Amino acid sequence: MNIKDVKVLITGGNSGIGKATAKLLKEKGARVIISGRNEATLKQTAKELNIDYIRADVTKEDQVHFMVDQAKVKMNGLNTLVNNAGYGYISKLIDIEADKFTDQFKTNILGATLCAKESAKHFIDQDYGNIINIGSTSSLKGSPTASPYVATKFALRGMTESWRNELRPHNIRVMQVNPSEVMTSFSDNRVDKNISQKKYTEAEQNTKLRGEEIAHTISSLLEMDDRGFITEATVFATNPKT
C-alpha cells in the first residue's frame, strides 16, 4: 500500500504509540485522524501534528459509530484502523478488584471490538481495508501479578486471528503488533491511580523501546503490497539496560 493513500483512524492517538504513529504516517503523506477520551491532550496533539481529532470513548457504541462516521467524512474515506486505545491494570490474583478488572476488559477488548466492527462495515462495503491491533508481548506469555492485563491481550490476539480469517475474502488485512516494554505514558489511563509512574534511568532511556519503533513497525506493515501482509509482528528492545 502506498502510504500516501492511507486514510487512518488511530484510537488512543493523543500520546505514546498512537501519537508517534500519527506523526510518522502524517510525515509520510497519509491522512490521519486521532481519537481518545481526553479532549485537552487530543487538541494539543492534533495542533502539534497539524491533524484532526475526534473525541470518543471506545467503550460506548454510539460514540464509536459517530467516531468512525466522522472520520470517513473528514478524510473523504477510511481504509485503515489502528486499534491502540487501552491501558494496563496490574494486580496479584488475590488482590484483583472486580470493577477494575471489568473496566479494563471494556476498554481493551470491547473497545477494540466496537472500533473494528464499525470500521469493518465500511471496509467490507469498499472491499478493502486494514486493521492493526496493538497487542503486547503479554499476548504471548503470562507473567506474575499481570493476569488482568495478560488476559486482555491473549483475548485480543484470539480476536485478531478470528477477524483475519473472517475478513480476508473482503481484501481486508488484519494484523497485530506486539511491543515489549515501551517508554510511554501508557499507564496514565490505568484504573489504579495510586500506583506511581515508573521513572526510567538514563541507560534505560537510551536502550528501551519508544513509540517511534512501534510506529515504524506499523508503517512497514502497511507499506507491503496489498497482495500480501504480515499477520503479526513482535518488537523487542535489542539490549535494554534494566
N, C-alpha and C positions, 0 to 999 in steps of 0.2 A: 504494500500500500504506500502510495506517495504521501508523506506526512502533510504536505500542503493540502491534501484532500480530506484530512481528518477534521471532523466536527465532533468534539468530545465534551462530555459532561463528566466532571470529576467530583465525586462526593467527598466530604471531608477535605475540601480543597483550600482551606484557609491557612493551613500550616503543615509542617513536616513533609511527608512523602507527597501528599496531594499538592501542596504549594510548589515543591520542586518539580513535580511532573508538569504542572500547569506552565511553569516558567520555561522549561525546556521545550515543550511542544509548541508554545507560542513563539519562541525564538526560531523554531524550525518552520514556521509558517502555518501551523494548524489554527483552526478556530477553537477557542476554549471558553467554557463556562464552568465556574466552580460553585459548589453549594456547601451548606453547613448550617448549623443552628445559631452560631454566634454572629449576629449581623455586624457588630463592630469590627471583628477581625476579618470577616469576609470583605467588608467595604475597604478596609486598609489594604488587604492583599490584592483585591481587584484593581484598586487605584495604582498600587506599586507595579503591577504587571500589565496594566492597561488592558484588562479583560472585564467581562461582565460576570455578575454573580446572581444567584437565586437563593434566598433564604428558605430552608426546608428542613423538617425533621424527618429522617428516613423511616422512622417507626410509624409515621402517620400516613395511611394510604392515600388520603385526599391530597396531602401536601406533596407526596411523591408524584402523583398523577399530574398535579399542577407544575411541578418542577420539570418533569420530562417534556410536558407540552410546551412550556415556556422556552425551554432550551431549544426545541425544534424551531419555534418561531424566531427566536433571537439569532440563531445561526442559519436560518433557512435550511434546516435539515439536521439530522443527527445520525452518526454512524459508529460512534464509539462511546462506551460507558466504562469508566474506571471506578469500580466499586471499592472505595477506600475508607469510607466512614466506619469508625469502630474505636473501641478502647479496651483497656485491659483491667480486669478485676482479678486480683491475685489473693488467694486465701488457702490456709490449711483446710483439709477436709473437715476437721472437727469444728472449724470456725466459720464455715460458709453461711452467709445470710441469704435467705431465700429471695428476698426482694432484690438484692444486688445481683444475685445470680440470674434472676429472671430479666432484670433490666438490661444486663449485658447481652443476653440472648436476643432481646428485642432489637438492639442496635446492630450487633454483629451478624445475626442470622436473618431475622425477619426483615430488617432494614435492607440488607443486601438482596434478599429475595424480592422485595417490593420494587426496588430500583431495577433489577434485572427483568422482572415481569413487565413493567411499563415500557422499558426500552425494547424488549424482545417483541412486543406487539408491533412496534414501528419497524424494527429490523425485518421481521417476517413479511410485513407488507411490501417492503422495498427489496426483499430477497438479498439482504446484505447487512452485515454489522459485525461489531467486535465488542466482546465483554471481557474485561480484565478484572479479576477479583484479586484483591490484595490479601493474601493469606499470611503465613508466618512459618518459620521452621517449627513452630509449635503445632502445625498441622501434620507434622511428620513423626513427632515423638512426644511423649509425656515428660513432665518434669515436676519435681516436688513443689508443693504449695501452689501450683499453677493450673490445677484441674478445671476451674471455671473457664479460664481463657482458652486452654487447650481444647476443651470440649467444643467451643465455638469454631475454632479453626479446623478441627477434624470435620465438623459438620459442613463448614464452607467448602472444604476440599471434596467431600462427597457430593455436594450440590453442584459444584463446578463440573465434575465428571458427568453427572446426570444431565445437566443442561447442555453440555458439549454434545453428548450423544443425541439429544433431542433436537438440537438446533442446527447440526451440521447439514442436513438436507436443505436448509434455507440459506446456505452460504454464510452462516454466522460462526465466527471463530470465538470460542470460549476458552479463556486462558487464566492461569493463576500464577502469581508471583509470590514466592515465599522468602521474605527477608529474614535474616537473623537479626540480632540486636541493631537497631538504628538509633542514632542520637537525634531524637526529635522530642517535641513536647507531647508525644503520644499519650502520656498518662494524664494530660490536663483534663481530659473528659472522663477520667476514671471516677467511678461512683464514690470510692473511699477517698475523700479529700484529706483525711488525716494522715495518709502516708506521704512522707516528704519526697520531693522530687530528687531523682538521682543527679549527683554532681559528677561530671566526668573530669578525670585528671588530664593534664596536658598530653601525656602519652596516649591516652585513650582517644582524645580529640584528634590526634594525628593518625590513628590507625583504625578506629571503628567505622562502621558504615554510616553514611549520611543519606539524606533524602535524595541527593543527586545520583547516587549509584542505582537506586531503585528507579528513579526517573529514566536513567539511561536504559535500564532493562526494559521498561515499558515501551519506550520509543523503539527499541530494537525489535520487540515482538511485533509491533505494528508495521514496521518497515519491511518485513518479509513480504514477498509477493503473495497476493491473495490466494494463490493456488495451494499454499501450504501454511502451516502455523505450528508454533511451539506450544505444546499443551500446558507445560508447567516449567517454571524457571525458579531455581533456588539460589539465593545470593548470600554468600558468607563473606565476612572480612578475611583478608588473606592472613594477617598475623596480628590480631587485636591485642593490645597491651593492657591486660586486666590486672 
